[in-house]
Amino acid sequence: MLVAGVALLIVSAVSGERLQAMPPLEGWLALAYLTVFGSIIAFNAYMYLLKNVRPAAATSYAYVNPAVAVLLGIVFVGESIGLEEALAMLVIISAVLLISLPQWRKPKPEIR
């Protein structure tokens, strides 16, 4: 990501893009939050999950995150969703639970 960021800075300088105004403090805080939590901590958590759980369970976050974001929007911002969106979230979360079921089951004793 660092290499891509430097490359994009070079391309923007060559193409003549210039910063018109400094971002406000909230913008810098949002960037810091995304850098720390959205990149560093999230990537390390994902690597930990890949080592310790099945890949299907580790990658299920990609399906759950949009549903969590919608629910947070409902709770904190007062957004509303329709019946179709609610059913879609139910299907997504149910599918993630079905993927996770084999990990929760106790292994069967081996018959010798």
Summary of the structure (lengths in Angstrom):
residues: 112
radius of gyration: 20.8
end to end distance: 51.6
largest distance: 74.0
contacts: 207
relative contact order: 0.07
helix: 75%
strand: 0%
